[in-house]
Amino acid sequence: MIASSVKQDLLKAGLVPNSEKSVWTPSQRIDWLGLTWDTERGLLKVIERRVNNTITCIDGLKGKLPYITARQLAEFVGRIISLIPVCGHVAQLRTRFSIMTICDHQTHWDKIFKVPGDSPIIEEMFFWRTNLRNMNNRYVFEYSLPQVLLYSDASHSGCGAWTRGQDDSIIMFNQSRSEQEIGKSSTWRELKGVDLALRAFVPRLQGKCVKVFSDNMGVAAVIKKGSMKLDLHTLSIDIASFCREENIDLHVQWVPREENTLADSLSREIDFDDWGVSQSFFNFMDSLWGPHSVDRFADNQNAVKIV
């Protein structure tokens, strides 16, 4: 056997193999580097001991809240980041707030600081405590070709996207920018465009592998890893949560602007017939002739609150 020959060569060379860590018989399943490598099923998993240690770390950290140190938080982040081979980019995305907090306290590694009750790092701990075991598998031999191609773009005035239907017809979406969104960065507008496009086309995307094309190079990186900018990262979390809920396997790829002309044109269209009333005017009318139960002007941007 080759394994036996290798063992003899090591011994003849004066090396002493570690018998506890060496496997001299062919195997399709082995624990190595803290991972279970199952080549028969093409499955990669984190060994149970590491999973238990990570959960224990999270529980211990939650037990210390609201007073913890940057070192203690870094231990939690380090354990999660080490899961990237199995959990993928979610490990980076769902520790970003913790990393930002560590950076804010890196000059005082062991100094105790208070974590606010509404801090996003608490949500990150809760996410991993709840989902770690369910996410502990990766089929490394599987590759899914995109089942839906979606082109998205955003401009100062709006966003647009298009895909193809089952009959190869073009299905389009566009939406004008609200006053609050106009002042946002270009990357935020592009991310918001992807978010709105996914929600608009969700009946066609559920349970499928979807590739989104964008001419903004930052979009793919932020969706994959998050951002140190709070508004961008919050939006990337919303996109990831939505895709998880709808079982969408999302991939984002940059394309040159000249290959994204239709989405660009859609993003610049303005719907001048999108009428609505302000909340204050509605409240005034409601006080005269209310209560009302239907807003005939309503869409996802201009709907007023009906009491």
N, C-alpha and C positions, 0 to 999 in steps of 0.2 A: 504493500500500500504506500501511496505517496506520503501520507501523514507519518507513517512509521519511518520512512526514509528521511524525512525532514527532521524528525526527532533525533535519529541517530547522527545526522550531520551536525545538529546543534551540540550534542554531547561530545562528539569528536573534536569540535571546535573549542571545547572547554567551557561552553555556556551551560548554565543550569536552568532548564525550563521550570516555570512555576506550575506545578502539577495541579494546584487548585483552580488556576485560571486558564489552563490550557485544555483544549478539546481535541483529542487525537482521532476521533471517529467522525465520519461525514454526518452532518446534521443540517436539517432545513429550518431549525428553530433554535436560536441561541440568544442569550442575554449578554449584551456587550455595550459598554459605554453608557450604562443606565437605560438602555433601550432593549426591547424584545424585537429581534429581527426574524420574521416568519416568512421565508421565501416560498413556502408552499402556497400560502394564501396571498403573498405579496403585501403583508401587513406589517406596519411599524407601530409599536406601542411603547409608552413609558412604563418601566417596570413598576410593580405595585408598591414597592418600598419607597420609591421617589414620589409617587402620587400621595401616599400617606404622609410622608414628611412635608410635602408642600401644603397639604390641608392642615396639618398640625401647625405649621408656620403661620398660616392665615388665621387660624383660630386663636393662636397666641397673640398675634398682632391686634386682632379685634378685641381681645380681652384687655389689652393695655389702653385702648382708646378711651378718651381723646388725647392722651399724652403718650407720644412715642418719640423715637429719635430717627435721624436720617439713616443711621446704620441699620436699624431694625427694618425700616421700610425698604432699604436697598436689598436686604436678604430676601424679602418677598419678591421684589422685582427680578432679582437674579434667578430665583427658582423658576419664575414664569418664563423669562427669556430663554432659559435652557430648554424649554419645551418646543421651541421653534421647529425642530425637525419633524415633530408630530402635529402640532397645532397650527403651524404656519404663521403668516403675518398677523393673525389675531393676537398673538402673544405680544407683539409690539404695539398694536393698536390699543389694546385693553390694559396697558400699563403706562400710557403716555402721561397721564395726570400725575401718577406716582413719581415718574422720572422728573417731571417739572418741579415737583415738590422737593425732591432730593437735591436738585440743582440749586434751589433757593436756600437750602440749609447745608450745602456742602462744606462751608467754612467752619461749621460747628457740628462735626460728625456725630458726636455723642451728646449734644445738648438737647434736652427735652423740649418739644414744641407741641402746641395744641392744634389738633385737627378739628376744624369746624364740623358741626353735625351734618351740614349739607355738602361737605367736600366730595368731589367726584372720586377721590381715591377710595372712599368707603364703598362706592358703587363698583369700583374695579375689584376690590376684595370680594364683594358679594358675588360678582359675576363668576370669578374663578372658583369660589367655594361651591357655587351651584352647578357650574357646567364642566368642571375639569374632568370628571370621570366620563361624562358623555362625549367629550371631545378627544378622548385618549385613543384614537386610532387613525391611521392614515394608510390608504391603499396606494402604495408607491408605484405599482405597475399599471394603474389606471390613468388614462388620459381621455378627457371628454372634448371632442370637437365642439366649437360653439354652435349651438342650435339656433340662436338668434343674434343677428348683428344689428347694433343700434348706434346711430351717429348722432352726436350731441354737440351743441355749441351755445354760447351765450354772448350777448352784447350788452351795451350800456342800457338799452331799453327793454330787453327781454331775453328769453331763451327759446330754443327750438330743437327738435329732434325728429328723427324719422327711422322707420324700419320697414321691412317688407312682410306682407301678409302671406297666407298659405297659397294664394293664387298669384304670388309674385307682385302684387300691387303695392304701391308705396303708401304707407300709413304715416301721417304727419301729426306733430304736436307742436304748439307754440303757446307761450304765455307772456304777457307784458310784465315788466318789473314794477313792483310796488314802490312807493315813495321811500320807505324805510330801506329797501334793498339797493337803491340807486347808488348810494354812497359806499357800498361794500367794495372790496378788492376784486380784481378780475378773477383770481383763483376761486374766491368764494362764490362769485356769480357762476362760474363754470361748474363747480361742485353742486350748487343748488340746481343748476340745469339738469345735471345727471340725476339728482334725487327726484326732481319733478317728472323727468322722463320715465324713470323706472316705475313710479307710482301711476303714471298715465297709461303705461302699456302693461301693467302687472298681469292682466288676464292672459296675455300672450307669453309672459316670462316665467310664470310659476313653475317650479320644479325643473327648470332648464339651465343649461350652461349658456350664459349671455356674455358677449364681448361688446364693450362700449368703446367707440372711437371718439377721441377728443383732440382738438388741436392745441390744448393747453398742457404743457409738459408736467406741470405741477399736480394735475388732477390724479394721475395714476399713482404717484408717490403718496399723496395725502390719503387717498382711499385705501391704499395698502398698509401704510405705516402710521397714519395720523399726522398731526402737526403740533408744533410747540405753540402755535397761535390758537387761542381758545375757541374762537368762532369757527375756524376751519376744522379743528379736531372734533368739536361738538357735531358738526355736520357730517363728518366721516363716520362717527359713531352711529348717527341716525341712519345712514346708508347701510352700514354693516348690519344693524339690528333689523332693518326692513328686509334685507336679503336673507337673513337667517329665518325670519318669520315666514317668508314666502318660498323658502327653499330654492333660492336663486344662487347659482354658482357664478359669481361676477368676476370678469376680467376686464381691465381697462388698458387701452393701448393708444399711444400718441400717433396722430397722423398729421401730415403737413396741411396747412390751411387750404391749399388748392385742391385737396382731396376731400374737403368737408364743406363744399360750397352750398349745398342744399340746406344743411342744418344752419349754416351761417345766415343764409337768406331768411329762413324761418324765424331766427332769433331777432331779426330786425323788423319784422312785421308788427304793427300796432293795431290792436282792435279798438277802433274809435266808437264802437257800439256797445262797449262794456260799461253800461251804466250802473250806478249805485248811489246810495245815500250814506251820509256820515252817521255815526252812532248817535251823536247829539241831536241831529235832525229827526232820526227815527224815534228817539226817546220823546221828543216834543210831539210828534204825530201820534205816538202811542198814548201819550197822556190825554190827547183830545178824543181819539176815536178807538183806542185800544180796549182790551189787549188784543194784539195780533199774533197769529201763530205761523204765518207763512211770509217769507221774504222772497218775492218774485224776482228780485235783482241778484239773488245770492249766487256766488260761486266760491271757490276756495280762497279767494283774495278779498272780496268785498262784503262777505256775509256779516250782518250785524247780529248782536247778541239779543235774542228774544227771551224776555223774562217770562 
